[in-house]
């Protein structure tokens, strides 16, 4: 099993004292001066991910090209054989 699949299960079982111990360990590993920069980079990553999702959503909802619409208009104007 990969660490990515275990991470949500691990974080879901944390309670008060365990969370405090985890925060202390993170402070010891990274130091107080590097944590704001780390959080800033995480925030930038989240914002760029959201922007990418919005760009993809706009691309999906964008109307079809004009050339396809003009081909449809021409087929509507042709007389039908009834």
PDB file of N, CA, C and O in Angstrom:
ATOM      1  N   UNK A   1       0.827  -1.176   0.000  1.00  0.00           N
ATOM      2  CA  UNK A   1       0.000   0.000   0.000  1.00  0.00           C
ATOM      3  C   UNK A   1       0.871   1.239   0.000  1.00  0.00           C
ATOM      4  O   UNK A   1       1.913   1.276   0.655  1.00  0.00           O
ATOM      5  N   UNK A   2       0.449   2.244  -0.728  1.00  0.00           N
ATOM      6  CA  UNK A   2       1.238   3.475  -0.780  1.00  0.00           C
ATOM      7  C   UNK A   2       0.902   4.375   0.408  1.00  0.00           C
ATOM      8  O   UNK A   2      -0.136   4.219   1.050  1.00  0.00           O
ATOM      9  N   UNK A   3       1.790   5.305   0.681  1.00  0.00           N
ATOM     10  CA  UNK A   3       1.596   6.226   1.800  1.00  0.00           C
ATOM     11  C   UNK A   3       0.404   7.144   1.554  1.00  0.00           C
ATOM     12  O   UNK A   3      -0.242   7.591   2.502  1.00  0.00           O
ATOM     13  N   UNK A   4       0.111   7.426   0.287  1.00  0.00           N
ATOM     14  CA  UNK A   4      -0.996   8.331  -0.034  1.00  0.00           C
ATOM     15  C   UNK A   4      -2.327   7.715   0.367  1.00  0.00           C
ATOM     16  O   UNK A   4      -3.217   8.431   0.824  1.00  0.00           O
ATOM     17  N   UNK A   5      -2.484   6.412   0.208  1.00  0.00           N
ATOM     18  CA  UNK A   5      -3.741   5.783   0.586  1.00  0.00           C
ATOM     19  C   UNK A   5      -3.867   5.645   2.094  1.00  0.00           C
ATOM     20  O   UNK A   5      -4.984   5.584   2.608  1.00  0.00           O
ATOM     21  N   UNK A   6      -2.754   5.594   2.818  1.00  0.00           N
ATOM     22  CA  UNK A   6      -2.804   5.475   4.268  1.00  0.00           C
ATOM     23  C   UNK A   6      -2.972   6.815   4.969  1.00  0.00           C
ATOM     24  O   UNK A   6      -3.448   6.858   6.103  1.00  0.00           O
ATOM     25  N   UNK A   7      -2.592   7.902   4.322  1.00  0.00           N
ATOM     26  CA  UNK A   7      -2.602   9.205   4.959  1.00  0.00           C
ATOM     27  C   UNK A   7      -3.991   9.648   5.427  1.00  0.00           C
ATOM     28  O   UNK A   7      -4.114  10.063   6.579  1.00  0.00           O
ATOM     29  N   UNK A   8      -5.048   9.587   4.599  1.00  0.00           N
ATOM     30  CA  UNK A   8      -6.359  10.012   5.095  1.00  0.00           C
ATOM     31  C   UNK A   8      -6.850   9.171   6.273  1.00  0.00           C
ATOM     32  O   UNK A   8      -7.479   9.706   7.186  1.00  0.00           O
ATOM     33  N   UNK A   9      -6.576   7.878   6.270  1.00  0.00           N
ATOM     34  CA  UNK A   9      -7.000   7.034   7.381  1.00  0.00           C
ATOM     35  C   UNK A   9      -6.244   7.411   8.649  1.00  0.00           C
ATOM     36  O   UNK A   9      -6.811   7.388   9.742  1.00  0.00           O
ATOM     37  N   UNK A  10      -4.980   7.755   8.508  1.00  0.00           N
ATOM     38  CA  UNK A  10      -4.169   8.158   9.659  1.00  0.00           C
ATOM     39  C   UNK A  10      -4.666   9.476  10.238  1.00  0.00           C
ATOM     40  O   UNK A  10      -4.788   9.605  11.457  1.00  0.00           O
ATOM     41  N   UNK A  11      -4.953  10.445   9.398  1.00  0.00           N
ATOM     42  CA  UNK A  11      -5.387  11.752   9.878  1.00  0.00           C
ATOM     43  C   UNK A  11      -6.803  11.717  10.432  1.00  0.00           C
ATOM     44  O   UNK A  11      -7.146  12.539  11.282  1.00  0.00           O
ATOM     45  N   UNK A  12      -7.616  10.806   9.982  1.00  0.00           N
ATOM     46  CA  UNK A  12      -8.987  10.707  10.469  1.00  0.00           C
ATOM     47  C   UNK A  12      -9.073  10.202  11.894  1.00  0.00           C
ATOM     48  O   UNK A  12     -10.071  10.453  12.569  1.00  0.00           O
ATOM     49  N   UNK A  13      -8.059   9.495  12.374  1.00  0.00           N
ATOM     50  CA  UNK A  13      -8.093   8.918  13.713  1.00  0.00           C
ATOM     51  C   UNK A  13      -7.397   9.771  14.758  1.00  0.00           C
ATOM     52  O   UNK A  13      -7.285   9.347  15.908  1.00  0.00           O
ATOM     53  N   UNK A  14      -6.925  10.956  14.399  1.00  0.00           N
ATOM     54  CA  UNK A  14      -6.226  11.813  15.356  1.00  0.00           C
ATOM     55  C   UNK A  14      -7.208  12.469  16.312  1.00  0.00           C
ATOM     56  O   UNK A  14      -8.266  12.952  15.907  1.00  0.00           O
ATOM     57  N   UNK A  15      -6.839  12.478  17.596  1.00  0.00           N
ATOM     58  CA  UNK A  15      -7.628  13.171  18.611  1.00  0.00           C
ATOM     59  C   UNK A  15      -6.788  14.278  19.210  1.00  0.00           C
ATOM     60  O   UNK A  15      -5.689  14.529  18.715  1.00  0.00           O
ATOM     61  N   UNK A  16      -7.241  14.944  20.234  1.00  0.00           N
ATOM     62  CA  UNK A  16      -6.621  16.122  20.818  1.00  0.00           C
ATOM     63  C   UNK A  16      -5.152  15.991  21.141  1.00  0.00           C
ATOM     64  O   UNK A  16      -4.337  16.730  20.588  1.00  0.00           O
ATOM     65  N   UNK A  17      -4.783  15.064  22.028  1.00  0.00           N
ATOM     66  CA  UNK A  17      -3.389  14.932  22.468  1.00  0.00           C
ATOM     67  C   UNK A  17      -2.491  14.483  21.318  1.00  0.00           C
ATOM     68  O   UNK A  17      -1.355  14.946  21.207  1.00  0.00           O
ATOM     69  N   UNK A  18      -2.971  13.613  20.485  1.00  0.00           N
ATOM     70  CA  UNK A  18      -2.175  13.131  19.352  1.00  0.00           C
ATOM     71  C   UNK A  18      -1.917  14.251  18.358  1.00  0.00           C
ATOM     72  O   UNK A  18      -0.833  14.334  17.780  1.00  0.00           O
ATOM     73  N   UNK A  19      -2.899  15.104  18.158  1.00  0.00           N
ATOM     74  CA  UNK A  19      -2.737  16.230  17.237  1.00  0.00           C
ATOM     75  C   UNK A  19      -1.714  17.228  17.781  1.00  0.00           C
ATOM     76  O   UNK A  19      -0.914  17.771  17.019  1.00  0.00           O
ATOM     77  N   UNK A  20      -1.734  17.469  19.076  1.00  0.00           N
ATOM     78  CA  UNK A  20      -0.759  18.375  19.693  1.00  0.00           C
ATOM     79  C   UNK A  20       0.651  17.817  19.548  1.00  0.00           C
ATOM     80  O   UNK A  20       1.582  18.561  19.239  1.00  0.00           O
ATOM     81  N   UNK A  21       0.816  16.521  19.768  1.00  0.00           N
ATOM     82  CA  UNK A  21       2.133  15.894  19.613  1.00  0.00           C
ATOM     83  C   UNK A  21       2.606  16.001  18.166  1.00  0.00           C
ATOM     84  O   UNK A  21       3.784  16.262  17.920  1.00  0.00           O
ATOM     85  N   UNK A  22       1.716  15.806  17.223  1.00  0.00           N
ATOM     86  CA  UNK A  22       2.072  15.920  15.810  1.00  0.00           C
ATOM     87  C   UNK A  22       2.508  17.343  15.470  1.00  0.00           C
ATOM     88  O   UNK A  22       3.478  17.528  14.735  1.00  0.00           O
ATOM     89  N   UNK A  23       1.817  18.338  15.987  1.00  0.00           N
ATOM     90  CA  UNK A  23       2.185  19.732  15.740  1.00  0.00           C
ATOM     91  C   UNK A  23       3.559  20.034  16.330  1.00  0.00           C
ATOM     92  O   UNK A  23       4.362  20.727  15.704  1.00  0.00           O
ATOM     93  N   UNK A  24       3.836  19.522  17.522  1.00  0.00           N
ATOM     94  CA  UNK A  24       5.144  19.731  18.147  1.00  0.00           C
ATOM     95  C   UNK A  24       6.253  19.093  17.313  1.00  0.00           C
ATOM     96  O   UNK A  24       7.315  19.690  17.138  1.00  0.00           O
ATOM     97  N   UNK A  25       6.019  17.899  16.804  1.00  0.00           N
ATOM     98  CA  UNK A  25       7.017  17.220  15.971  1.00  0.00           C
ATOM     99  C   UNK A  25       7.268  18.008  14.693  1.00  0.00           C
ATOM    100  O   UNK A  25       8.415  18.145  14.267  1.00  0.00           O
ATOM    101  N   UNK A  26       6.221  18.521  14.083  1.00  0.00           N
ATOM    102  CA  UNK A  26       6.376  19.330  12.862  1.00  0.00           C
ATOM    103  C   UNK A  26       7.178  20.586  13.168  1.00  0.00           C
ATOM    104  O   UNK A  26       8.048  20.969  12.385  1.00  0.00           O
ATOM    105  N   UNK A  27       6.895  21.235  14.302  1.00  0.00           N
ATOM    106  CA  UNK A  27       7.662  22.424  14.695  1.00  0.00           C
ATOM    107  C   UNK A  27       9.134  22.098  14.893  1.00  0.00           C
ATOM    108  O   UNK A  27      10.005  22.875  14.500  1.00  0.00           O
ATOM    109  N   UNK A  28       9.414  20.947  15.504  1.00  0.00           N
ATOM    110  CA  UNK A  28      10.805  20.559  15.725  1.00  0.00           C
ATOM    111  C   UNK A  28      11.518  20.239  14.414  1.00  0.00           C
ATOM    112  O   UNK A  28      12.693  20.568  14.247  1.00  0.00           O
ATOM    113  N   UNK A  29      10.820  19.606  13.496  1.00  0.00           N
ATOM    114  CA  UNK A  29      11.438  19.227  12.227  1.00  0.00           C
ATOM    115  C   UNK A  29      11.686  20.430  11.324  1.00  0.00           C
ATOM    116  O   UNK A  29      12.771  20.572  10.758  1.00  0.00           O
ATOM    117  N   UNK A  30      10.684  21.298  11.187  1.00  0.00           N
ATOM    118  CA  UNK A  30      10.787  22.390  10.226  1.00  0.00           C
ATOM    119  C   UNK A  30      11.233  23.702  10.852  1.00  0.00           C
ATOM    120  O   UNK A  30      11.786  24.551  10.153  1.00  0.00           O
ATOM    121  N   UNK A  31      11.014  23.891  12.121  1.00  0.00           N
ATOM    122  CA  UNK A  31      11.370  25.147  12.771  1.00  0.00           C
ATOM    123  C   UNK A  31      10.298  26.193  12.560  1.00  0.00           C
ATOM    124  O   UNK A  31       9.548  26.146  11.585  1.00  0.00           O
ATOM    125  N   UNK A  32      10.233  27.126  13.472  1.00  0.00           N
ATOM    126  CA  UNK A  32       9.194  28.150  13.428  1.00  0.00           C
ATOM    127  C   UNK A  32       9.326  29.105  12.263  1.00  0.00           C
ATOM    128  O   UNK A  32       8.331  29.682  11.824  1.00  0.00           O
ATOM    129  N   UNK A  33      10.531  29.286  11.753  1.00  0.00           N
ATOM    130  CA  UNK A  33      10.745  30.255  10.675  1.00  0.00           C
ATOM    131  C   UNK A  33      10.348  29.712   9.302  1.00  0.00           C
ATOM    132  O   UNK A  33       9.998  30.487   8.413  1.00  0.00           O
ATOM    133  N   UNK A  34      10.399  28.411   9.122  1.00  0.00           N
ATOM    134  CA  UNK A  34      10.107  27.839   7.800  1.00  0.00           C
ATOM    135  C   UNK A  34       8.633  27.501   7.621  1.00  0.00           C
ATOM    136  O   UNK A  34       8.179  27.351   6.486  1.00  0.00           O
ATOM    137  N   UNK A  35       7.877  27.378   8.697  1.00  0.00           N
ATOM    138  CA  UNK A  35       6.474  26.968   8.597  1.00  0.00           C
ATOM    139  C   UNK A  35       5.617  28.005   7.859  1.00  0.00           C
ATOM    140  O   UNK A  35       4.802  27.600   7.031  1.00  0.00           O
ATOM    141  N   UNK A  36       5.751  29.324   8.107  1.00  0.00           N
ATOM    142  CA  UNK A  36       4.932  30.272   7.329  1.00  0.00           C
ATOM    143  C   UNK A  36       5.178  30.183   5.822  1.00  0.00           C
ATOM    144  O   UNK A  36       4.240  30.278   5.031  1.00  0.00           O
ATOM    145  N   UNK A  37       6.427  30.002   5.431  1.00  0.00           N
ATOM    146  CA  UNK A  37       6.730  29.846   4.007  1.00  0.00           C
ATOM    147  C   UNK A  37       6.126  28.568   3.445  1.00  0.00           C
ATOM    148  O   UNK A  37       5.632  28.545   2.317  1.00  0.00           O
ATOM    149  N   UNK A  38       6.169  27.513   4.237  1.00  0.00           N
ATOM    150  CA  UNK A  38       5.578  26.238   3.827  1.00  0.00           C
ATOM    151  C   UNK A  38       4.073  26.375   3.643  1.00  0.00           C
ATOM    152  O   UNK A  38       3.518  25.889   2.657  1.00  0.00           O
ATOM    153  N   UNK A  39       3.408  27.040   4.596  1.00  0.00           N
ATOM    154  CA  UNK A  39       1.958  27.246   4.496  1.00  0.00           C
ATOM    155  C   UNK A  39       1.613  28.150   3.312  1.00  0.00           C
ATOM    156  O   UNK A  39       0.605  27.934   2.641  1.00  0.00           O
ATOM    157  N   UNK A  40       2.439  29.154   3.056  1.00  0.00           N
ATOM    158  CA  UNK A  40       2.220  30.048   1.915  1.00  0.00           C
ATOM    159  C   UNK A  40       2.290  29.263   0.610  1.00  0.00           C
ATOM    160  O   UNK A  40       1.461  29.451  -0.281  1.00  0.00           O
ATOM    161  N   UNK A  41       3.280  28.384   0.501  1.00  0.00           N
ATOM    162  CA  UNK A  41       3.416  27.573  -0.710  1.00  0.00           C
ATOM    163  C   UNK A  41       2.251  26.608  -0.870  1.00  0.00           C
ATOM    164  O   UNK A  41       1.799  26.363  -1.989  1.00  0.00           O
ATOM    165  N   UNK A  42       1.765  26.065   0.225  1.00  0.00           N
ATOM    166  CA  UNK A  42       0.597  25.182   0.156  1.00  0.00           C
ATOM    167  C   UNK A  42      -0.621  25.971  -0.310  1.00  0.00           C
ATOM    168  O   UNK A  42      -1.401  25.486  -1.129  1.00  0.00           O
ATOM    169  N   UNK A  43      -0.785  27.192   0.214  1.00  0.00           N
ATOM    170  CA  UNK A  43      -1.899  28.046  -0.212  1.00  0.00           C
ATOM    171  C   UNK A  43      -1.828  28.394  -1.685  1.00  0.00           C
ATOM    172  O   UNK A  43      -2.848  28.389  -2.374  1.00  0.00           O
ATOM    173  N   UNK A  44      -0.630  28.696  -2.177  1.00  0.00           N
ATOM    174  CA  UNK A  44      -0.463  28.993  -3.610  1.00  0.00           C
ATOM    175  C   UNK A  44      -0.808  27.778  -4.456  1.00  0.00           C
ATOM    176  O   UNK A  44      -1.419  27.902  -5.518  1.00  0.00           O
ATOM    177  N   UNK A  45      -0.412  26.597  -3.978  1.00  0.00           N
ATOM    178  CA  UNK A  45      -0.730  25.372  -4.709  1.00  0.00           C
ATOM    179  C   UNK A  45      -2.223  25.121  -4.775  1.00  0.00           C
ATOM    180  O   UNK A  45      -2.745  24.717  -5.815  1.00  0.00           O
ATOM    181  N   UNK A  46      -2.911  25.358  -3.669  1.00  0.00           N
ATOM    182  CA  UNK A  46      -4.365  25.169  -3.639  1.00  0.00           C
ATOM    183  C   UNK A  46      -5.043  26.165  -4.569  1.00  0.00           C
ATOM    184  O   UNK A  46      -5.960  25.806  -5.307  1.00  0.00           O
ATOM    185  N   UNK A  47      -4.589  27.426  -4.536  1.00  0.00           N
ATOM    186  CA  UNK A  47      -5.176  28.435  -5.420  1.00  0.00           C
ATOM    187  C   UNK A  47      -4.962  28.099  -6.895  1.00  0.00           C
ATOM    188  O   UNK A  47      -5.878  28.257  -7.702  1.00  0.00           O
ATOM    189  N   UNK A  48      -3.776  27.643  -7.250  1.00  0.00           N
ATOM    190  CA  UNK A  48      -3.533  27.298  -8.658  1.00  0.00           C
ATOM    191  C   UNK A  48      -4.351  26.077  -9.067  1.00  0.00           C
ATOM    192  O   UNK A  48      -4.781  25.977 -10.216  1.00  0.00           O
ATOM    193  N   UNK A  49      -4.569  25.150  -8.137  1.00  0.00           N
ATOM    194  CA  UNK A  49      -5.412  23.992  -8.434  1.00  0.00           C
ATOM    195  C   UNK A  49      -6.853  24.426  -8.688  1.00  0.00           C
ATOM    196  O   UNK A  49      -7.494  23.951  -9.626  1.00  0.00           O
ATOM    197  N   UNK A  50      -7.359  25.332  -7.848  1.00  0.00           N
ATOM    198  CA  UNK A  50      -8.724  25.838  -8.039  1.00  0.00           C
ATOM    199  C   UNK A  50      -8.847  26.595  -9.349  1.00  0.00           C
ATOM    200  O   UNK A  50      -9.851  26.475 -10.050  1.00  0.00           O
ATOM    201  N   UNK A  51      -7.814  27.384  -9.684  1.00  0.00           N
ATOM    202  CA  UNK A  51      -7.835  28.120 -10.944  1.00  0.00           C
ATOM    203  C   UNK A  51      -7.838  27.155 -12.136  1.00  0.00           C
ATOM    204  O   UNK A  51      -8.524  27.391 -13.131  1.00  0.00           O
ATOM    205  N   UNK A  52      -7.079  26.084 -12.030  1.00  0.00           N
ATOM    206  CA  UNK A  52      -7.074  25.078 -13.087  1.00  0.00           C
ATOM    207  C   UNK A  52      -8.431  24.420 -13.246  1.00  0.00           C
ATOM    208  O   UNK A  52      -8.877  24.167 -14.365  1.00  0.00           O
ATOM    209  N   UNK A  53      -9.093  24.138 -12.121  1.00  0.00           N
ATOM    210  CA  UNK A  53     -10.439  23.560 -12.190  1.00  0.00           C
ATOM    211  C   UNK A  53     -11.416  24.523 -12.851  1.00  0.00           C
ATOM    212  O   UNK A  53     -12.231  24.117 -13.680  1.00  0.00           O
ATOM    213  N   UNK A  54     -11.335  25.802 -12.484  1.00  0.00           N
ATOM    214  CA  UNK A  54     -12.225  26.793 -13.093  1.00  0.00           C
ATOM    215  C   UNK A  54     -11.952  26.943 -14.585  1.00  0.00           C
ATOM    216  O   UNK A  54     -12.890  27.063 -15.372  1.00  0.00           O
ATOM    217  N   UNK A  55     -10.684  26.938 -14.985  1.00  0.00           N
ATOM    218  CA  UNK A  55     -10.340  27.014 -16.408  1.00  0.00           C
ATOM    219  C   UNK A  55     -10.882  25.808 -17.168  1.00  0.00           C
ATOM    220  O   UNK A  55     -11.395  25.947 -18.279  1.00  0.00           O
ATOM    221  N   UNK A  56     -10.768  24.632 -16.570  1.00  0.00           N
ATOM    222  CA  UNK A  56     -11.286  23.427 -17.220  1.00  0.00           C
ATOM    223  C   UNK A  56     -12.804  23.485 -17.327  1.00  0.00           C
ATOM    224  O   UNK A  56     -13.375  23.085 -18.342  1.00  0.00           O
ATOM    225  N   UNK A  57     -13.458  23.985 -16.279  1.00  0.00           N
ATOM    226  CA  UNK A  57     -14.922  24.095 -16.295  1.00  0.00           C
ATOM    227  C   UNK A  57     -15.366  25.075 -17.374  1.00  0.00           C
ATOM    228  O   UNK A  57     -16.338  24.812 -18.082  1.00  0.00           O
ATOM    229  N   UNK A  58     -14.663  26.213 -17.511  1.00  0.00           N
ATOM    230  CA  UNK A  58     -14.991  27.184 -18.555  1.00  0.00           C
ATOM    231  C   UNK A  58     -14.765  26.601 -19.946  1.00  0.00           C
ATOM    232  O   UNK A  58     -15.547  26.854 -20.862  1.00  0.00           O
ATOM    233  N   UNK A  59     -13.711  25.831 -20.102  1.00  0.00           N
ATOM    234  CA  UNK A  59     -13.416  25.222 -21.403  1.00  0.00           C
ATOM    235  C   UNK A  59     -14.502  24.214 -21.785  1.00  0.00           C
ATOM    236  O   UNK A  59     -14.887  24.121 -22.951  1.00  0.00           O
ATOM    237  N   UNK A  60     -14.981  23.475 -20.819  1.00  0.00           N
ATOM    238  CA  UNK A  60     -16.037  22.492 -21.098  1.00  0.00           C
ATOM    239  C   UNK A  60     -17.339  23.189 -21.458  1.00  0.00           C
ATOM    240  O   UNK A  60     -18.056  22.740 -22.352  1.00  0.00           O
ATOM    241  N   UNK A  61     -17.650  24.280 -20.771  1.00  0.00           N
ATOM    242  CA  UNK A  61     -18.924  24.975 -20.989  1.00  0.00           C
ATOM    243  C   UNK A  61     -18.875  25.987 -22.130  1.00  0.00           C
ATOM    244  O   UNK A  61     -19.893  26.605 -22.441  1.00  0.00           O
ATOM    245  N   UNK A  62     -17.717  26.168 -22.757  1.00  0.00           N
ATOM    246  CA  UNK A  62     -17.570  27.128 -23.847  1.00  0.00           C
ATOM    247  C   UNK A  62     -18.404  26.672 -25.044  1.00  0.00           C
ATOM    248  O   UNK A  62     -18.465  25.479 -25.340  1.00  0.00           O
ATOM    249  N   UNK A  63     -19.049  27.622 -25.736  1.00  0.00           N
ATOM    250  CA  UNK A  63     -19.872  27.235 -26.896  1.00  0.00           C
ATOM    251  C   UNK A  63     -19.026  26.608 -28.005  1.00  0.00           C
ATOM    252  O   UNK A  63     -17.812  26.796 -28.076  1.00  0.00           O
ATOM    253  N   UNK A  64     -19.703  25.869 -28.851  1.00  0.00           N
ATOM    254  CA  UNK A  64     -19.053  25.206 -29.980  1.00  0.00           C
ATOM    255  C   UNK A  64     -18.621  26.260 -30.992  1.00  0.00           C
ATOM    256  O   UNK A  64     -19.207  27.341 -31.056  1.00  0.00           O
ATOM    257  N   UNK A  65     -17.586  25.942 -31.791  1.00  0.00           N
ATOM    258  CA  UNK A  65     -17.040  26.888 -32.775  1.00  0.00           C
ATOM    259  C   UNK A  65     -18.111  27.376 -33.745  1.00  0.00           C
ATOM    260  O   UNK A  65     -19.108  26.694 -33.985  1.00  0.00           O
ATOM    261  N   UNK A  66     -17.891  28.553 -34.291  1.00  0.00           N
ATOM    262  CA  UNK A  66     -18.824  29.150 -35.255  1.00  0.00           C
ATOM    263  C   UNK A  66     -18.937  28.328 -36.532  1.00  0.00           C
ATOM    264  O   UNK A  66     -20.008  28.288 -37.137  1.00  0.00           O
ATOM    265  N   UNK A  67     -17.857  27.669 -36.959  1.00  0.00           N
ATOM    266  CA  UNK A  67     -17.901  26.903 -38.206  1.00  0.00           C
ATOM    267  C   UNK A  67     -18.893  25.750 -38.089  1.00  0.00           C
ATOM    268  O   UNK A  67     -19.558  25.414 -39.070  1.00  0.00           O
ATOM    269  N   UNK A  68     -19.005  25.147 -36.925  1.00  0.00           N
ATOM    270  CA  UNK A  68     -19.975  24.077 -36.736  1.00  0.00           C
ATOM    271  C   UNK A  68     -21.396  24.631 -36.766  1.00  0.00           C
ATOM    272  O   UNK A  68     -22.302  23.973 -37.279  1.00  0.00           O
ATOM    273  N   UNK A  69     -21.603  25.829 -36.225  1.00  0.00           N
ATOM    274  CA  UNK A  69     -22.928  26.432 -36.226  1.00  0.00           C
ATOM    275  C   UNK A  69     -23.351  26.816 -37.636  1.00  0.00           C
ATOM    276  O   UNK A  69     -24.521  26.663 -37.988  1.00  0.00           O
ATOM    277  N   UNK A  70     -22.425  27.309 -38.447  1.00  0.00           N
ATOM    278  CA  UNK A  70     -22.774  27.702 -39.811  1.00  0.00           C
ATOM    279  C   UNK A  70     -23.122  26.473 -40.657  1.00  0.00           C
ATOM    280  O   UNK A  70     -23.974  26.561 -41.542  1.00  0.00           O
ATOM    281  N   UNK A  71     -22.487  25.350 -40.405  1.00  0.00           N
ATOM    282  CA  UNK A  71     -22.822  24.123 -41.129  1.00  0.00           C
ATOM    283  C   UNK A  71     -24.229  23.669 -40.763  1.00  0.00           C
ATOM    284  O   UNK A  71     -24.961  23.166 -41.615  1.00  0.00           O
ATOM    285  N   UNK A  72     -24.611  23.844 -39.493  1.00  0.00           N
ATOM    286  CA  UNK A  72     -25.962  23.487 -39.071  1.00  0.00           C
ATOM    287  C   UNK A  72     -26.995  24.413 -39.695  1.00  0.00           C
ATOM    288  O   UNK A  72     -28.075  23.959 -40.073  1.00  0.00           O
ATOM    289  N   UNK A  73     -26.687  25.697 -39.810  1.00  0.00           N
ATOM    290  CA  UNK A  73     -27.604  26.658 -40.413  1.00  0.00           C
ATOM    291  C   UNK A  73     -27.841  26.339 -41.879  1.00  0.00           C
ATOM    292  O   UNK A  73     -28.968  26.462 -42.358  1.00  0.00           O
ATOM    293  N   UNK A  74     -26.802  25.933 -42.603  1.00  0.00           N
ATOM    294  CA  UNK A  74     -26.944  25.597 -44.016  1.00  0.00           C
ATOM    295  C   UNK A  74     -27.827  24.381 -44.207  1.00  0.00           C
ATOM    296  O   UNK A  74     -28.594  24.327 -45.168  1.00  0.00           O
ATOM    297  N   UNK A  75     -27.738  23.414 -43.326  1.00  0.00           N
ATOM    298  CA  UNK A  75     -28.557  22.214 -43.469  1.00  0.00           C
ATOM    299  C   UNK A  75     -30.022  22.525 -43.188  1.00  0.00           C
ATOM    300  O   UNK A  75     -30.907  21.852 -43.715  1.00  0.00           O
ATOM    301  N   UNK A  76     -30.289  23.540 -42.359  1.00  0.00           N
ATOM    302  CA  UNK A  76     -31.675  23.908 -42.053  1.00  0.00           C
ATOM    303  C   UNK A  76     -32.323  24.646 -43.207  1.00  0.00           C
ATOM    304  O   UNK A  76     -33.537  24.554 -43.387  1.00  0.00           O
ATOM    305  N   UNK A  77     -31.549  25.371 -43.991  1.00  0.00           N
ATOM    306  CA  UNK A  77     -32.111  26.165 -45.088  1.00  0.00           C
ATOM    307  C   UNK A  77     -32.340  25.368 -46.350  1.00  0.00           C
ATOM    308  O   UNK A  77     -33.039  25.837 -47.248  1.00  0.00           O
ATOM    309  N   UNK A  78     -31.771  24.171 -46.451  1.00  0.00           N
ATOM    310  CA  UNK A  78     -31.963  23.357 -47.647  1.00  0.00           C
ATOM    311  C   UNK A  78     -33.386  22.828 -47.675  1.00  0.00           C
ATOM    312  O   UNK A  78     -33.907  22.402 -46.645  1.00  0.00           O
ATOM    313  N   UNK A  79     -34.021  22.850 -48.840  1.00  0.00           N
ATOM    314  CA  UNK A  79     -35.395  22.339 -48.930  1.00  0.00           C
ATOM    315  C   UNK A  79     -35.406  20.826 -48.761  1.00  0.00           C
ATOM    316  O   UNK A  79     -34.512  20.118 -49.225  1.00  0.00           O
ATOM    317  N   UNK A  80     -36.419  20.368 -48.099  1.00  0.00           N
ATOM    318  CA  UNK A  80     -36.545  18.930 -47.880  1.00  0.00           C
ATOM    319  C   UNK A  80     -37.410  18.327 -48.969  1.00  0.00           C
ATOM    320  O   UNK A  80     -38.268  19.007 -49.532  1.00  0.00           O
ATOM    321  N   UNK A  81     -37.191  17.057 -49.270  1.00  0.00           N
ATOM    322  CA  UNK A  81     -37.950  16.355 -50.315  1.00  0.00           C
ATOM    323  C   UNK A  81     -39.111  15.614 -49.662  1.00  0.00           C
ATOM    324  O   UNK A  81     -38.973  14.460 -49.256  1.00  0.00           O
ATOM    325  N   UNK A  82     -40.253  16.287 -49.564  1.00  0.00           N
ATOM    326  CA  UNK A  82     -41.429  15.638 -48.965  1.00  0.00           C
ATOM    327  C   UNK A  82     -42.494  15.426 -49.976  1.00  0.00           C
ATOM    328  O   UNK A  82     -43.555  14.893 -49.652  1.00  0.00           O
TER     329      UNK A  82
END
